[in-house]
Amino acid sequence: MDYINRNVDLCKILENKSLFLFGPRQTGKSSFIKNQLMNTDVAMFWTLLDGRLRLKVLADPSILRQEVEVRNLRDCIIIIDEIQKCPELLDEVHFLIEERNIRFLLTGSSARKLRNSGVNLLGGRATQRHFHPFNFAEIGNHPNYNLSYIFEHGLLPSMFLSSDIEEDLSAYVDTYLTEEIAAEGFSRNIPNFARFLTVVSMSNSQLINYTNIASDSQVPVQTVKQWFQVLEDTLLGYQVESFTNTKKRKAITTSKFYFFDIGIARALRNIPAPKENTTEFGEYFEHLICMELKSWIDYKHPRSNLTYWRSTSNMEVDFCVDEEIAIEVKSSSNVTEKHLKGLKALREEGIFNRYLVVCQEEHPRIIDGIEILPWKYFFEELWKNN
């Protein structure tokens, strides 16, 4: 199949500044670079997946500077793929940014090693972006872009296009455990960590309860907290924090956790794709909306913030974008007044400009000032910035 263009523009950033591009394994960072960036002003491309190059660089990081000086490179772009495999290169990168006005695109599938190895040395000289699985703007017209297929395959490029999805998802999870986690120094704890992953997958999209997860995982609470940080550092998931700026109804402060991809979450839970009208189907539908919002924010509005709201009396709205849009997600094809309780409660605060329900209805409509939007229509309008 031909390469599918990704809906992210890094060239404008690289005109003026270096960039860290973080993304989980197989989100397509390397393919994106080769297909969409290599025709720009790229003077060098290194991938540290090349074992021979990686060994040379680990032995002597200064070979980067040596090659740049031999080629007399200035005011250009250099790409280093999988930079976390040699964090020591960051000192050389820092020097070359300062001395030769070179902009670097540094990709990685883990922020942990970089954070522990002085990534802050670059200070304000580099910005950050995150690379996501496919979104609607990229594959919304694909014939397989429907809920049942997405819930089965997920949206990682290699998985979305897979002809043997169960085997490929299983291999992805195994690779993550044996390579990413072992590389983080947890090799002795892989069986316990694997059990922890399964437990967390069963509470995907729900409030984080460290005590319950620790009990089910058979490890201390402090270990669970550390392992959640590992999941975020290795980009396997992220927390959505609570929106707490309400005054009439006090909000809880506990975060929710979402895996970065629906298919990976399903593989970790080891269940088939959920059927419509089940609790799991509603959870996966919410997860899909979350993935789309995260992708849209990171690609188009990186200064925006995604939260959710729940009052201490259990009134809830699934997602809030800054203080602009409040979004309730319902997998129903017939939205009624009972589905609007959370939005109406939040509307009493007078904070947000728009209140939406994203659902499976066929046509958009309005109930009492609240917009009822079919999910694909919502995605289309989202990427149009409407």
Sequence and secondary structure as in RCSB ss.txt:
>XXXX:A:sequence
MDYINRNVDLCKILENKSLFLFGPRQTGKSSFIKNQLMNTDVAMFWTLLDGRLRLKVLADPSILRQEVEVRNLRD
CIIIIDEIQKCPELLDEVHFLIEERNIRFLLTGSSARKLRNSGVNLLGGRATQRHFHPFNFAEIGNHPNYNLSYI
FEHGLLPSMFLSSDIEEDLSAYVDTYLTEEIAAEGFSRNIPNFARFLTVVSMSNSQLINYTNIASDSQVPVQTVK
QWFQVLEDTLLGYQVESFTNTKKRKAITTSKFYFFDIGIARALRNIPAPKENTTEFGEYFEHLICMELKSWIDYK
HPRSNLTYWRSTSNMEVDFCVDEEIAIEVKSSSNVTEKHLKGLKALREEGIFNRYLVVCQEEHPRIIDGIEILPW
KYFFEELWKNN
>XXXX:A:secstr
      S   HHHHTTSEEEEE  TTSSHHHHIIIIITTSSEEEEEETTSHHHHHHHHH TTHHHHHHHHTT  S
 EEEEESGGG TTHHHHHHHHHHHH  EEEEEES SHHHHTTTGGGGGGGEEEEE  S  HHHHTTSTT SHHHH
HHH S HHHHT SSHHHHHHHHHHHIIIIIIHHTT GGGHHHHHHHHHHHHHTTTSB  HHHHHHHHTS HHHHH
HHHHHHHHTTSEEEEEE    SSS B    EEEES HHHHHHHHT     TTSHHHHHHHHHHHHHHHHHHHHHH
 TT  EEEEEBTT  EEEEEETTTEEEEE   SS  GGGGHHHHHHHTT   SEEEEEES SS EEETTEEEEEH
HHHHHHHHTT 
